[in-house]
Amino acid sequence: MKLYVLNGPNLNMLGVREPEIYGRQTLLDLENYIRQVCERENIEVEVFQSNHEGVLVDIIQSALGNADGIVINPAAYTHTSVAILDALKAVSLPAVEVHLSDINERESFRHISYPAMACIAQVKGLGFAGYEKAILMLKEYLQEKN
Ligand code: DQA
């Protein structure tokens, strides 16, 4: 089983960026956490981060034939990107959307998610643990499917 884990814009600023919302741990800490969870669960993983919508679309497209599922934190593109929604629909791989913060408890413009319309679930407000939850959900989903 292999997963792609994608992080969108400004998540490379974790640790510096609004620590009262996102905490003091860095993207490297998050990527190490994801790798540890996947190693424990016997899942192969590739992690990506980009600040660019088109690059995220390219990575999602490249998952086809290379990964069994996708964990994605589209960050600000969550609330704007039909392109990321369409890419997820195009590859038709099971995907789980993750947010470190609880987007429903924040400004109203964060309440809408386009990519979530192509995801089997959305996990929010759990910090790093949300990625673990998303990975476990995909593992269970893929095991049931096969
Ligand atoms: C975020 C929530 C988004 O609204 C925001 O634009 C982000 C991070 C989260 O992980 O909580 O950049 O996706």
Backbone and ligand atoms as CSV (ligand in chain L), in Angstrom:
chain,resi,resn,atom,element,x,y,z
A,1,MET,N,N,0.844,-1.195,0.000
A,1,MET,CA,C,0.000,0.000,0.000
A,1,MET,C,C,0.882,1.249,0.000
A,2,LYS,N,N,0.546,2.176,-0.896
A,2,LYS,CA,C,1.346,3.403,-0.956
A,2,LYS,C,C,0.448,4.636,-0.964
A,3,LEU,N,N,0.830,5.624,-0.165
A,3,LEU,CA,C,0.070,6.872,-0.090
A,3,LEU,C,C,0.925,8.066,-0.505
A,4,TYR,N,N,0.267,9.045,-1.088
A,4,TYR,CA,C,0.857,10.374,-1.277
A,4,TYR,C,C,0.277,11.269,-0.190
A,5,VAL,N,N,1.129,12.048,0.469
A,5,VAL,CA,C,0.649,13.049,1.431
A,5,VAL,C,C,1.081,14.422,0.920
A,6,LEU,N,N,0.106,15.265,0.638
A,6,LEU,CA,C,0.369,16.582,0.042
A,6,LEU,C,C,0.006,17.695,1.019
A,7,ASN,N,N,0.900,18.655,1.141
A,7,ASN,CA,C,0.621,19.858,1.919
A,7,ASN,C,C,0.707,21.078,1.011
A,8,GLY,N,N,-0.280,21.948,1.142
A,8,GLY,CA,C,-0.391,23.099,0.258
A,8,GLY,C,C,0.297,24.346,0.776
A,9,PRO,N,N,-0.107,25.511,0.249
A,9,PRO,CA,C,0.610,26.764,0.456
A,9,PRO,C,C,0.724,27.192,1.909
A,10,ASN,N,N,1.885,27.730,2.208
A,10,ASN,CA,C,2.234,28.307,3.521
A,10,ASN,C,C,2.452,27.262,4.611
A,11,LEU,N,N,2.261,25.993,4.284
A,11,LEU,CA,C,2.526,24.973,5.302
A,11,LEU,C,C,4.039,24.759,5.463
A,12,ASN,N,N,4.832,25.261,4.516
A,12,ASN,CA,C,6.290,25.284,4.712
A,12,ASN,C,C,6.680,26.301,5.796
A,13,MET,N,N,5.727,27.149,6.199
A,13,MET,CA,C,5.988,28.159,7.239
A,13,MET,C,C,5.550,27.691,8.623
A,14,LEU,N,N,5.165,26.422,8.740
A,14,LEU,CA,C,4.768,25.902,10.056
A,14,LEU,C,C,5.897,26.126,11.059
A,15,GLY,N,N,5.507,26.495,12.274
A,15,GLY,CA,C,6.512,26.789,13.303
A,15,GLY,C,C,6.716,28.282,13.455
A,16,VAL,N,N,6.552,29.002,12.326
A,16,VAL,CA,C,6.740,30.460,12.300
A,16,VAL,C,C,5.384,31.132,12.154
A,17,ARG,N,N,4.555,30.495,11.340
A,17,ARG,CA,C,3.280,31.043,10.914
A,17,ARG,C,C,2.213,30.895,12.016
A,18,GLU,N,N,1.617,31.999,12.436
A,18,GLU,CA,C,0.489,31.990,13.382
A,18,GLU,C,C,0.568,30.814,14.374
A,19,PRO,N,N,1.601,30.783,15.211
A,19,PRO,CA,C,1.795,29.612,16.099
A,19,PRO,C,C,0.619,29.372,17.039
A,20,GLU,N,N,-0.142,30.440,17.329
A,20,GLU,CA,C,-1.303,30.260,18.220
A,20,GLU,C,C,-2.377,29.395,17.553
A,21,ILE,N,N,-2.334,29.321,16.222
A,21,ILE,CA,C,-3.289,28.462,15.492
A,21,ILE,C,C,-2.639,27.143,15.088
A,22,TYR,N,N,-1.410,27.233,14.560
A,22,TYR,CA,C,-0.801,26.048,13.939
A,22,TYR,C,C,0.291,25.380,14.779
A,23,GLY,N,N,0.618,25.989,15.931
A,23,GLY,CA,C,1.624,25.384,16.800
A,23,GLY,C,C,3.038,25.788,16.421
A,24,ARG,N,N,3.992,25.229,17.131
A,24,ARG,CA,C,5.396,25.641,16.964
A,24,ARG,C,C,6.225,24.594,16.222
A,25,GLN,N,N,5.611,23.502,15.866
A,25,GLN,CA,C,6.365,22.478,15.138
A,25,GLN,C,C,6.444,22.818,13.646
A,26,THR,N,N,7.507,22.374,13.025
A,26,THR,CA,C,7.789,22.752,11.635
A,26,THR,C,C,7.229,21.717,10.643
A,27,LEU,N,N,7.335,22.071,9.352
A,27,LEU,CA,C,6.931,21.125,8.302
A,27,LEU,C,C,7.787,19.855,8.371
A,28,LEU,N,N,9.074,20.033,8.661
A,28,LEU,CA,C,9.946,18.857,8.775
A,28,LEU,C,C,9.467,17.944,9.909
A,29,ASP,N,N,9.064,18.550,11.036
A,29,ASP,CA,C,8.508,17.760,12.151
A,29,ASP,C,C,7.264,17.002,11.667
A,30,LEU,N,N,6.414,17.694,10.909
A,30,LEU,CA,C,5.177,17.059,10.416
A,30,LEU,C,C,5.511,15.906,9.470
A,31,GLU,N,N,6.475,16.144,8.571
A,31,GLU,CA,C,6.827,15.093,7.608
A,31,GLU,C,C,7.448,13.887,8.318
A,32,ASN,N,N,8.252,14.152,9.340
A,32,ASN,CA,C,8.833,13.034,10.114
A,32,ASN,C,C,7.735,12.250,10.828
A,33,TYR,N,N,6.752,12.984,11.368
A,33,TYR,CA,C,5.614,12.357,12.052
A,33,TYR,C,C,4.848,11.449,11.076
A,34,ILE,N,N,4.590,11.969,9.878
A,34,ILE,CA,C,3.862,11.198,8.858
A,34,ILE,C,C,4.653,9.940,8.474
A,35,ARG,N,N,5.966,10.105,8.281
A,35,ARG,CA,C,6.803,8.948,7.916
A,35,ARG,C,C,6.800,7.884,9.017
A,36,GLN,N,N,6.825,8.339,10.278
A,36,GLN,CA,C,6.811,7.392,11.410
A,36,GLN,C,C,5.509,6.608,11.453
A,37,VAL,N,N,4.383,7.337,11.282
A,37,VAL,CA,C,3.068,6.665,11.295
A,37,VAL,C,C,3.031,5.627,10.177
A,38,CYS,N,N,3.494,6.016,8.989
A,38,CYS,CA,C,3.419,5.100,7.843
A,38,CYS,C,C,4.342,3.894,8.026
A,39,GLU,N,N,5.511,4.125,8.598
A,39,GLU,CA,C,6.431,3.006,8.843
A,39,GLU,C,C,5.777,2.004,9.809
A,40,ARG,N,N,5.195,2.526,10.880
A,40,ARG,CA,C,4.513,1.684,11.882
A,40,ARG,C,C,3.382,0.887,11.239
A,41,GLU,N,N,2.667,1.515,10.299
A,41,GLU,CA,C,1.508,0.882,9.669
A,41,GLU,C,C,1.881,0.074,8.430
A,42,ASN,N,N,3.186,0.025,8.140
A,42,ASN,CA,C,3.638,-0.730,6.975
A,42,ASN,C,C,3.091,-0.162,5.669
A,43,ILE,N,N,3.098,1.149,5.585
A,43,ILE,CA,C,2.599,1.853,4.396
A,43,ILE,C,C,3.773,2.600,3.785
A,44,GLU,N,N,3.889,2.501,2.468
A,44,GLU,CA,C,4.890,3.302,1.755
A,44,GLU,C,C,4.333,4.710,1.605
A,45,VAL,N,N,5.176,5.723,1.723
A,45,VAL,CA,C,4.636,7.087,1.633
A,45,VAL,C,C,5.591,8.003,0.885
A,46,GLU,N,N,5.000,8.942,0.135
A,46,GLU,CA,C,5.777,10.050,-0.425
A,46,GLU,C,C,5.118,11.326,0.053
A,47,VAL,N,N,5.924,12.250,0.590
A,47,VAL,CA,C,5.377,13.511,1.092
A,47,VAL,C,C,5.795,14.662,0.169
A,48,PHE,N,N,4.876,15.600,0.000
A,48,PHE,CA,C,5.093,16.734,-0.895
A,48,PHE,C,C,4.582,18.004,-0.224
A,49,GLN,N,N,5.197,19.125,-0.557
A,49,GLN,CA,C,4.632,20.426,-0.178
A,49,GLN,C,C,4.852,21.368,-1.349
A,50,SER,N,N,3.806,22.131,-1.687
A,50,SER,CA,C,3.985,23.176,-2.700
A,50,SER,C,C,3.116,24.372,-2.374
A,51,ASN,N,N,3.619,25.538,-2.749
A,51,ASN,CA,C,2.844,26.771,-2.606
A,51,ASN,C,C,2.043,27.068,-3.866
A,52,HIS,N,N,2.121,26.179,-4.871
A,52,HIS,CA,C,1.568,26.485,-6.193
A,52,HIS,C,C,0.444,25.521,-6.568
A,53,GLU,N,N,-0.682,26.080,-6.927
A,53,GLU,CA,C,-1.868,25.278,-7.237
A,53,GLU,C,C,-1.590,24.275,-8.362
A,54,GLY,N,N,-0.964,24.759,-9.456
A,54,GLY,CA,C,-0.712,23.881,-10.607
A,54,GLY,C,C,0.235,22.741,-10.259
A,55,VAL,N,N,1.190,23.008,-9.391
A,55,VAL,CA,C,2.115,21.943,-8.971
A,55,VAL,C,C,1.348,20.884,-8.179
A,56,LEU,N,N,0.430,21.343,-7.328
A,56,LEU,CA,C,-0.383,20.380,-6.556
A,56,LEU,C,C,-1.234,19.535,-7.510
A,57,VAL,N,N,-1.781,20.173,-8.549
A,57,VAL,CA,C,-2.546,19.431,-9.568
A,57,VAL,C,C,-1.646,18.398,-10.249
A,58,ASP,N,N,-0.433,18.809,-10.613
A,58,ASP,CA,C,0.513,17.871,-11.261
A,58,ASP,C,C,0.815,16.680,-10.344
A,59,ILE,N,N,1.008,16.952,-9.065
A,59,ILE,CA,C,1.342,15.862,-8.122
A,59,ILE,C,C,0.150,14.910,-7.999
A,60,ILE,N,N,-1.060,15.467,-7.902
A,60,ILE,CA,C,-2.258,14.601,-7.807
A,60,ILE,C,C,-2.358,13.736,-9.063
A,61,GLN,N,N,-2.144,14.340,-10.230
A,61,GLN,CA,C,-2.207,13.553,-11.473
A,61,GLN,C,C,-1.152,12.449,-11.470
A,62,SER,N,N,0.025,12.745,-10.923
A,62,SER,CA,C,1.109,11.753,-10.939
A,62,SER,C,C,0.861,10.615,-9.947
A,63,ALA,N,N,-0.131,10.791,-9.070
A,63,ALA,CA,C,-0.472,9.706,-8.133
A,63,ALA,C,C,-1.090,8.517,-8.874
A,64,LEU,N,N,-1.686,8.800,-10.033
A,64,LEU,CA,C,-2.337,7.729,-10.790
A,64,LEU,C,C,-1.297,6.704,-11.245
A,65,GLY,N,N,-1.450,5.474,-10.785
A,65,GLY,CA,C,-0.480,4.428,-11.126
A,65,GLY,C,C,0.690,4.370,-10.161
A,66,ASN,N,N,0.819,5.383,-9.302
A,66,ASN,CA,C,1.949,5.418,-8.361
A,66,ASN,C,C,1.537,5.309,-6.903
A,67,ALA,N,N,0.256,5.600,-6.614
A,67,ALA,CA,C,-0.197,5.563,-5.210
A,67,ALA,C,C,-1.595,4.962,-5.159
A,68,ASP,N,N,-1.927,4.447,-3.963
A,68,ASP,CA,C,-3.264,3.851,-3.772
A,68,ASP,C,C,-4.241,4.851,-3.171
A,69,GLY,N,N,-3.721,5.913,-2.583
A,69,GLY,CA,C,-4.597,6.901,-1.961
A,69,GLY,C,C,-3.833,8.177,-1.666
A,70,ILE,N,N,-4.597,9.219,-1.348
A,70,ILE,CA,C,-4.005,10.552,-1.150
A,70,ILE,C,C,-4.523,11.173,0.144
A,71,VAL,N,N,-3.584,11.684,0.949
A,71,VAL,CA,C,-3.940,12.562,2.074
A,71,VAL,C,C,-3.552,13.957,1.634
A,72,ILE,N,N,-4.487,14.895,1.728
A,72,ILE,CA,C,-4.181,16.251,1.254
A,72,ILE,C,C,-4.654,17.315,2.222
A,73,ASN,N,N,-3.713,18.220,2.554
A,73,ASN,CA,C,-4.090,19.465,3.221
A,73,ASN,C,C,-3.900,20.555,2.168
A,74,PRO,N,N,-4.977,20.940,1.489
A,74,PRO,CA,C,-4.837,21.922,0.402
A,74,PRO,C,C,-4.623,23.342,0.915
A,75,ALA,N,N,-4.609,23.512,2.249
A,75,ALA,CA,C,-4.414,24.815,2.900
A,75,ALA,C,C,-5.388,25.840,2.290
A,76,ALA,N,N,-4.915,27.020,1.927
A,76,ALA,CA,C,-5.845,28.061,1.455
A,76,ALA,C,C,-6.572,27.657,0.169
A,77,TYR,N,N,-5.960,26.786,-0.638
A,77,TYR,CA,C,-6.636,26.346,-1.873
A,77,TYR,C,C,-7.897,25.526,-1.592
A,78,THR,N,N,-8.015,25.060,-0.359
A,78,THR,CA,C,-9.239,24.364,0.057
A,78,THR,C,C,-10.480,25.179,-0.330
A,79,HIS,N,N,-10.350,26.483,-0.082
A,79,HIS,CA,C,-11.531,27.346,-0.140
A,79,HIS,C,C,-11.737,27.987,-1.515
A,80,THR,N,N,-10.862,27.667,-2.467
A,80,THR,CA,C,-10.935,28.321,-3.787
A,80,THR,C,C,-10.779,27.370,-4.970
A,81,SER,N,N,-10.165,26.198,-4.748
A,81,SER,CA,C,-9.623,25.481,-5.913
A,81,SER,C,C,-10.528,24.405,-6.512
A,82,VAL,N,N,-11.197,24.801,-7.595
A,82,VAL,CA,C,-11.925,23.820,-8.393
A,82,VAL,C,C,-10.913,22.928,-9.130
A,83,ALA,N,N,-9.728,23.475,-9.431
A,83,ALA,CA,C,-8.696,22.696,-10.140
A,83,ALA,C,C,-8.233,21.492,-9.304
A,84,ILE,N,N,-8.080,21.696,-8.003
A,84,ILE,CA,C,-7.667,20.568,-7.144
A,84,ILE,C,C,-8.818,19.573,-7.009
A,85,LEU,N,N,-10.042,20.077,-6.870
A,85,LEU,CA,C,-11.218,19.178,-6.863
A,85,LEU,C,C,-11.236,18.336,-8.136
A,86,ASP,N,N,-11.080,18.986,-9.289
A,86,ASP,CA,C,-11.152,18.261,-10.568
A,86,ASP,C,C,-10.016,17.243,-10.704
A,87,ALA,N,N,-8.831,17.590,-10.202
A,87,ALA,CA,C,-7.692,16.656,-10.272
A,87,ALA,C,C,-7.981,15.410,-9.439
A,88,LEU,N,N,-8.556,15.613,-8.251
A,88,LEU,CA,C,-8.893,14.459,-7.399
A,88,LEU,C,C,-9.953,13.595,-8.080
A,89,LYS,N,N,-10.921,14.263,-8.708
A,89,LYS,CA,C,-11.953,13.498,-9.435
A,89,LYS,C,C,-11.340,12.767,-10.619
A,90,ALA,N,N,-10.400,13.407,-11.293
A,90,ALA,CA,C,-9.789,12.827,-12.496
A,90,ALA,C,C,-9.051,11.531,-12.172
A,91,VAL,N,N,-8.291,11.523,-11.088
A,91,VAL,CA,C,-7.519,10.311,-10.771
A,91,VAL,C,C,-8.380,9.262,-10.073
A,92,SER,N,N,-9.457,9.752,-9.454
A,92,SER,CA,C,-10.418,8.850,-8.818
A,92,SER,C,C,-9.770,7.895,-7.801
A,93,LEU,N,N,-8.818,8.418,-7.061
A,93,LEU,CA,C,-8.198,7.645,-5.975
A,93,LEU,C,C,-8.851,8.074,-4.672
A,94,PRO,N,N,-8.974,7.159,-3.697
A,94,PRO,CA,C,-9.534,7.592,-2.416
A,94,PRO,C,C,-8.634,8.647,-1.774
A,95,ALA,N,N,-9.268,9.718,-1.312
A,95,ALA,CA,C,-8.500,10.817,-0.715
A,95,ALA,C,C,-9.171,11.255,0.579
A,96,VAL,N,N,-8.339,11.694,1.535
A,96,VAL,CA,C,-8.861,12.276,2.776
A,96,VAL,C,C,-8.254,13.668,2.914
A,97,GLU,N,N,-9.115,14.651,3.167
A,97,GLU,CA,C,-8.658,16.030,3.370
A,97,GLU,C,C,-8.373,16.258,4.848
A,98,VAL,N,N,-7.250,16.902,5.128
A,98,VAL,CA,C,-6.856,17.175,6.522
A,98,VAL,C,C,-6.637,18.666,6.722
A,99,HIS,N,N,-7.047,19.156,7.888
A,99,HIS,CA,C,-6.704,20.514,8.323
A,99,HIS,C,C,-6.210,20.460,9.752
A,100,LEU,N,N,-5.115,21.171,9.993
A,100,LEU,CA,C,-4.574,21.236,11.355
A,100,LEU,C,C,-5.575,21.911,12.288
A,101,SER,N,N,-6.158,23.008,11.808
A,101,SER,CA,C,-7.122,23.771,12.608
A,101,SER,C,C,-8.539,23.311,12.269
A,102,ASP,N,N,-9.481,23.748,13.098
A,102,ASP,CA,C,-10.888,23.429,12.803
A,102,ASP,C,C,-11.466,24.544,11.945
A,103,ILE,N,N,-11.488,24.309,10.633
A,103,ILE,CA,C,-11.897,25.368,9.691
A,103,ILE,C,C,-13.337,25.815,9.923
A,104,ASN,N,N,-14.144,24.972,10.524
A,104,ASN,CA,C,-15.547,25.361,10.778
A,104,ASN,C,C,-15.687,26.322,11.947
A,105,GLU,N,N,-14.649,26.387,12.769
A,105,GLU,CA,C,-14.666,27.295,13.929
A,105,GLU,C,C,-13.990,28.622,13.608
A,106,ARG,N,N,-13.578,28.801,12.344
A,106,ARG,CA,C,-12.843,30.012,11.965
A,106,ARG,C,C,-13.696,30.894,11.039
A,107,GLU,N,N,-13.081,31.811,10.302
A,107,GLU,CA,C,-13.837,32.742,9.453
A,107,GLU,C,C,-14.757,31.970,8.497
A,108,SER,N,N,-15.864,32.614,8.118
A,108,SER,CA,C,-16.851,31.886,7.311
A,108,SER,C,C,-16.285,31.468,5.950
A,109,PHE,N,N,-15.298,32.258,5.413
A,109,PHE,CA,C,-14.758,31.869,4.097
A,109,PHE,C,C,-13.982,30.556,4.159
A,110,ARG,N,N,-13.642,30.112,5.382
A,110,ARG,CA,C,-12.936,28.821,5.510
A,110,ARG,C,C,-13.905,27.642,5.653
A,111,HIS,N,N,-15.197,27.932,5.689
A,111,HIS,CA,C,-16.154,26.839,5.926
A,111,HIS,C,C,-16.386,25.996,4.676
A,112,ILE,N,N,-16.145,26.607,3.494
A,112,ILE,CA,C,-16.356,25.841,2.256
A,112,ILE,C,C,-15.060,25.127,1.857
A,113,SER,N,N,-15.219,23.877,1.417
A,113,SER,CA,C,-14.085,23.149,0.842
A,113,SER,C,C,-14.497,22.537,-0.482
A,114,TYR,N,N,-13.778,22.934,-1.544
A,114,TYR,CA,C,-14.007,22.293,-2.854
A,114,TYR,C,C,-13.412,20.877,-2.896
A,115,PRO,N,N,-12.112,20.690,-2.524
A,115,PRO,CA,C,-11.549,19.329,-2.621
A,115,PRO,C,C,-12.320,18.284,-1.812
A,116,ALA,N,N,-12.921,18.713,-0.687
A,116,ALA,CA,C,-13.643,17.738,0.155
A,116,ALA,C,C,-14.759,17.033,-0.613
A,117,MET,N,N,-15.249,17.705,-1.682
A,117,MET,CA,C,-16.334,17.098,-2.477
A,117,MET,C,C,-15.860,15.834,-3.202
A,118,ALA,N,N,-14.531,15.667,-3.317
A,118,ALA,CA,C,-13.993,14.465,-3.966
A,118,ALA,C,C,-13.267,13.568,-2.963
A,119,CYS,N,N,-13.485,13.814,-1.671
A,119,CYS,CA,C,-12.779,13.036,-0.633
A,119,CYS,C,C,-13.741,12.108,0.097
A,120,ILE,N,N,-13.212,11.019,0.622
A,120,ILE,CA,C,-14.055,10.097,1.394
A,120,ILE,C,C,-14.302,10.642,2.797
A,121,ALA,N,N,-13.427,11.569,3.250
A,121,ALA,CA,C,-13.606,12.153,4.588
A,121,ALA,C,C,-12.797,13.428,4.704
A,122,GLN,N,N,-13.188,14.228,5.701
A,122,GLN,CA,C,-12.414,15.427,6.051
A,122,GLN,C,C,-12.096,15.343,7.549
A,123,VAL,N,N,-10.835,15.566,7.902
A,123,VAL,CA,C,-10.416,15.539,9.310
A,123,VAL,C,C,-9.912,16.936,9.640
A,124,LYS,N,N,-10.416,17.537,10.713
A,124,LYS,CA,C,-10.006,18.912,11.018
A,124,LYS,C,C,-9.864,19.129,12.520
A,125,GLY,N,N,-8.961,20.040,12.861
A,125,GLY,CA,C,-8.852,20.479,14.250
A,125,GLY,C,C,-8.068,19.558,15.161
A,126,LEU,N,N,-7.361,18.590,14.620
A,126,LEU,CA,C,-6.619,17.632,15.464
A,126,LEU,C,C,-5.110,17.831,15.395
A,127,GLY,N,N,-4.654,18.902,14.738
A,127,GLY,CA,C,-3.211,19.103,14.607
A,127,GLY,C,C,-2.574,17.956,13.831
A,128,PHE,N,N,-1.327,17.608,14.211
A,128,PHE,CA,C,-0.618,16.531,13.501
A,128,PHE,C,C,-1.417,15.220,13.546
A,129,ALA,N,N,-2.107,14.973,14.662
A,129,ALA,CA,C,-2.843,13.704,14.816
A,129,ALA,C,C,-3.899,13.517,13.722
A,130,GLY,N,N,-4.336,14.603,13.117
A,130,GLY,CA,C,-5.302,14.510,12.013
A,130,GLY,C,C,-4.730,13.745,10.822
A,131,TYR,N,N,-3.413,13.883,10.627
A,131,TYR,CA,C,-2.771,13.152,9.518
A,131,TYR,C,C,-2.758,11.655,9.821
A,132,GLU,N,N,-2.503,11.315,11.080
A,132,GLU,CA,C,-2.528,9.897,11.461
A,132,GLU,C,C,-3.925,9.334,11.226
A,133,LYS,N,N,-4.928,10.102,11.661
A,133,LYS,CA,C,-6.309,9.637,11.487
A,133,LYS,C,C,-6.621,9.423,10.003
A,134,ALA,N,N,-6.198,10.362,9.171
A,134,ALA,CA,C,-6.455,10.270,7.725
A,134,ALA,C,C,-5.767,9.040,7.130
A,135,ILE,N,N,-4.527,8.800,7.544
A,135,ILE,CA,C,-3.765,7.647,7.038
A,135,ILE,C,C,-4.470,6.344,7.442
A,136,LEU,N,N,-4.915,6.273,8.700
A,136,LEU,CA,C,-5.592,5.058,9.176
A,136,LEU,C,C,-6.930,4.853,8.464
A,137,MET,N,N,-7.636,5.955,8.197
A,137,MET,CA,C,-8.908,5.850,7.464
A,137,MET,C,C,-8.681,5.298,6.058
A,138,LEU,N,N,-7.633,5.797,5.403
A,138,LEU,CA,C,-7.347,5.318,4.040
A,138,LEU,C,C,-6.910,3.864,4.062
A,139,LYS,N,N,-6.105,3.488,5.070
A,139,LYS,CA,C,-5.645,2.097,5.181
A,139,LYS,C,C,-6.852,1.169,5.295
A,140,GLU,N,N,-7.759,1.536,6.204
A,140,GLU,CA,C,-8.953,0.706,6.417
A,140,GLU,C,C,-9.806,0.633,5.149
A,141,TYR,N,N,-9.984,1.784,4.512
A,141,TYR,CA,C,-10.781,1.852,3.282
A,141,TYR,C,C,-10.177,0.956,2.200
A,142,LEU,N,N,-8.860,1.035,2.044
A,142,LEU,CA,C,-8.187,0.266,0.978
A,142,LEU,C,C,-8.193,-1.225,1.297
A,143,GLN,N,N,-8.056,-1.562,2.599
A,143,GLN,CA,C,-8.080,-2.980,2.978
A,143,GLN,C,C,-9.459,-3.589,2.753
A,144,GLU,N,N,-10.503,-2.784,3.038
A,144,GLU,CA,C,-11.866,-3.286,2.820
A,144,GLU,C,C,-12.162,-3.478,1.343
A,145,LYS,N,N,-11.614,-2.565,0.515
A,145,LYS,CA,C,-11.858,-2.596,-0.916
A,145,LYS,C,C,-11.199,-3.820,-1.566
A,146,ASN,N,N,-10.000,-4.212,-1.024
A,146,ASN,CA,C,-9.251,-5.306,-1.684
A,146,ASN,C,C,-9.630,-6.689,-1.150
L,1,DQA,C1,C,-5.429,24.930,6.980
L,1,DQA,C2,C,-6.692,25.796,7.109
L,1,DQA,C3,C,-6.817,26.741,5.938
L,1,DQA,O1,O,-7.980,27.537,6.064
L,1,DQA,C4,C,-5.609,27.656,5.859
L,1,DQA,O2,O,-5.692,28.486,4.722
L,1,DQA,C5,C,-4.323,26.925,5.906
L,1,DQA,C6,C,-4.183,25.770,6.795
L,1,DQA,C7,C,-5.223,24.028,8.231
L,1,DQA,O3,O,-4.441,23.096,8.131
L,1,DQA,O4,O,-5.792,24.297,9.290
L,1,DQA,O5,O,-3.348,27.329,5.286
L,1,DQA,O6,O,-5.590,24.064,5.865
